[in-house]
Amino acid sequence: MNNIKMYAAPLEGLTGFAWRRAHKEVFGGADKYYTPFLVANQTHKFKTKELRDLGQEEDNLVPQILTDKAEHFIWAAGQLKDMGYEEVNFNLGCPSGTVVSRGKGSGALKDIDNLDRMLDEIFNASLNIKISIKTRIGFDDKEEFPSILGIYSKYPVHELTIHPRLRSDFYKGEADRKVFLEALKDSKLTLVYNGDINSFDDEAFGYGCSVMAGRGLIADPALFRKARGGASANIDELMDFHERLIEYYSGYMQGDGPVIHHMKEMWTYFENLFEYDEKTMKKLRKAKSLSEYRIAANAVMKGKMK
């Protein structure tokens, strides 16, 4: 298991550079971190917040691109290569309604002929950068996946991360690991497993391929360390991690509000590490200032860990 590569999945609003930096410093980090998706469109410009997230000189960061046009992907990949990145990831998995309605993310899986044309143009553009893909197993029927996988197999995909749910599943129910394991057995592509990795002893760490965790890693930032045989997070580490997050968010966000908002988002998952009084957690959720928030958060973390 020690040889298995472990990747941190992108979660919008959660896994920006502040979280990545704090995670790496306190818990030893992941083999790769993936950015929340960068939108590539006709403007041929990245947003200011996207450029800020890219500009932190991280040596194991993979930018993820979201687009429905090959020409926009080619532009974005070229820009990222010029910034020094060696790999980009094509998001073909996001199930969000606003994304899918534009034919982006998992919406691209609805028209696999167009997907094929798009990939053909991208991989024939001589970009000289590694291109990996993150995908779902279909739009609304898992019987679609053999054809989708067949298309990916036509191209020199650096790594194919499979989240074995349909777009119609969003994040409900269980990931269909059987579909992934069949692909792992039969495909010649380098596969990465992603989906419902919430414990250090998850069977996915024994699949013999790289793994990617998102929500499970937010909920337990020591997940990868434990999977490698290391220690669980202790309260001092968690409080250190928590304080670093506040510090890094405060470094570029104006006022208490945005910082508290991001911290509360993390607590949606992070709270599962602690046994707490609901009254105390209610104070955290209602906090309007950083001083109020810190008092409530410290009260939760000083309680009993699960």
N, C-alpha and C positions, 0 to 999 in steps of 0.2 A: 504493500500500500504506500510505502514511503516514496515510491517512484511515480505515483500517480500525480499528474498535474491538476491543480485545483484553481479554478477561475471564479472571480467575483462577477456576478451578473449585473447588468445595468438596471437600476430602478430610478425612474424619473423623480427628481426631488429628494432623493435619498443618498445616492452613491456618487455625488459630485466630489470634487477634489478634497473638500474638507473632511468628508467621511473616509475617503481613501487614505488620506494622509494620517489621520488619527488611527485608523485600523492598522496600517502598516507599522506605525511607530509603537503601538502598544501590544499588538497580537502577532506580529511577524509577517502579516500580509498574505497575499495570494500570489500565485505564479503569474497571473494576468488579471488586470482590472479592465472592465469595458465601460466606456462612457455611456451615459444616457444618450439616446439617439440625437444625432445632428441632422437637421433638416436640410436637404439639398434640393433646391428648386431653381426656377428661372432667374432669380436675382443674382445667383452665383456669388452670394455673400453669406458668411456665417454670422450668427447673431453675436452681439457683444458678450452675453453670458456664456455662449458656447466657446468663444475664443478665450475667455477667462479660464474656463474649465480645462482647456487644452494647454494653457500656457504655464503649467506648473513643473515642467521638466521631470516628468515621471518616466522612468525607464522601462516600465512593464505595462504601459497603458495602450489599449486598443480602441481607437475611435469607432463608434458605430454609426452608420449612415442610414438614413431613412429617405427613400425617394421612390417615385414610380416611373422615372425616366432614366435610361442608360446614360444619356448625355450629362445629366445632373450628377449621377454617381461618378462618372469619369472625371468631371470637373472637381468634385469634392475629394476624390482619391488623389488626384494630382496635387491639390493644395496641401493635403495632409502629408503626402510624401515630401513635399518641399519643406514642410515643418520638421521633418526628421522621423516621421513615423514609418515603421517597417511593415505594418499590417493594418488593414481596415476590415470592419465587419459589416455585412449587409443585413439589415434588419428585415426579415421576411416572417416575423413571428408576432409582432404587436397586434393584439386583438381589439384595441380601442375603436369604438364606432366611428369617431371622427377621422381616424387614420385609415381604417378599412374602406370607408365610403369614397376615399380618393384613390383607391387601388394600391395603397401602400401597406407596409407591414404584411400581416397575413392576408390582407386583401389581394395581394399579388397571386395568391394560390388559387383564386377563383378562375383565372384564365392562364392555364399553364402553357399554352402556345405563346402568349405574349411574354410570359416569364422566360421561356426558352429564348425568344428573340432578344430580350433585354440582356440576359446573361451572355449570349453569343457576342453581342456588341461590346459588353464590358470586358470580357476575357480576351477579345481580339484587339483591344485598344493599346496593348503593349505598355501597360501602366508601370511595370517594374516595381510592384508592391504586392505583398501577400494579400489575398482576398479570402476571407472566411465568411461563412453564412450562418445565421441563426434562423431556424425555421420551426414551424409547427408541422403536424403530420397530415394536414388537410384543412379545407375550409369547413365543411360540415359532414364529412364522411371519411373515415380512416381508410376506406378502400381506395381513396385518391392517392395515398402515399407512395405506392410502388411507382406510379407514373411520375410523381414529383421527384422522388429519389433518383429515378432514371434520368431526369433532366439534369439534376445536380451532378450526376456521375459522368456527364459528358464533358465537364470542365475541370480545370486544375484547381479545385477548391482547396485552400490550405487546410482548413478544418471546417467540419459541418456540425454545428451544435443543434441537437434535436430536442425540442421540448415536446414530448409526446402527448399533446392535447390538440384538439381541433380548435379552430377559431371560435366556433360556436360554444365551446366549453368555457371560454375565458379562462378562469383559474379554478373552476368548480370541479368537484369530483376528483378522482385519482388520475395521475398521469399514467398513460398506458405503456408500462415498461416492456410489455411483451412485444409491442411494435418496435420499440427501440432495439431490443435484444435480437430480434430477427434481422433488422438492418445491420447491426453490429456483426452478425455472423456472416451475412451475405455481401455487404458492400465493400468495395475496395477503397472507399474514401476514409479519411481519418475522422472518426466520429467523437463527439463530446456529448455526454449525457447531462441534461438539465431538467429539473422538475421535482418538487417535493422532497428535496434533500434537507431534512430538518434535524438530523441526528448524526453524530460522529460515527455511529456504527451502521449507517444506511448501507444497504446492499450495493448501491451504485459505486461505492468506493472499491468494490470487488469485481467490477465489470471488466477491468483491465484497460479502460480508456480514461481519458481526462474527464473531469466532472466540473459542472458550473452550478453554483448555488447563489440564490438571490435573497428571497425572503428569509430562508433559514439562517443565512449568514448575518443578516441584520438583527434577527432575533437572538443569535448567539455568536458574537464576533470571534469567539475562540473555536468555532466549529472546525475549521481546517486544522488548527493546531492539535485539537483532540483527535482528529482523524489520522494525524501523523504520529499519534502516540503521546502527545504532550498533555499538559495539564488543562483542566477546566479554568475558566476565568474566575479570579477571586474578586472580592469586593473592592479592593484597592485599585486593581486594574480597571474595573468597570467605572469607578468614579473618576479615575484619571482619563480614561477614554471619553467619558461624558464631558469633562471639563475642557478637554482639548477641542472637542466638537464646538462647544460654545465659543471658545477663543477663536477658532478658525472661521466660523460663520461670522462672528462679530468683526473680523478683519476686513470684510468686504460688504456686509449688509448694513444698511442704514437703520438705526433704531432697534428697539427690543422686539418689535412685532415680527419681522421676518425670521429672526433667529429663533424665537419661541415657536413659531409655526413649523419650522424645519425640525426642531427638537421634538415637538409633539408628534409629528409624523413618524419619527423613529420609534417613539414609545408605543405605537400601535403594535410593533413586533417585540421591542426590547422589554416590555413589561412582563413577558412570559418567563423571564429569568427570576422573578421575585414573587414572594408572597407578601401581599400588601393589604392594607385596610382600604376599602373602596372610598372611604371619606377622604383619605390622603390623596388617592389618585384623582379624585374629583377636583381637589384643589390644584393639582398639576394641570389638569385639562382646562381649568378656568383661569389660570394665571395670565395676567396682562403685562406684568413687568418681569424683567430677568431676576430681580431680587425675590419676587413671589415664586417664580418658577423654580429657582435654585432651592429654596427652602422646601418646597413640596417634593422636588425630585430627590433631594438628599434624604428626606424622610422615607421615601419609598426604597431607595437603595440601602439604607441602613437597617431595613427590615430583614427578614430571613430570606435567603436565596433558596430557590427550589433545587 
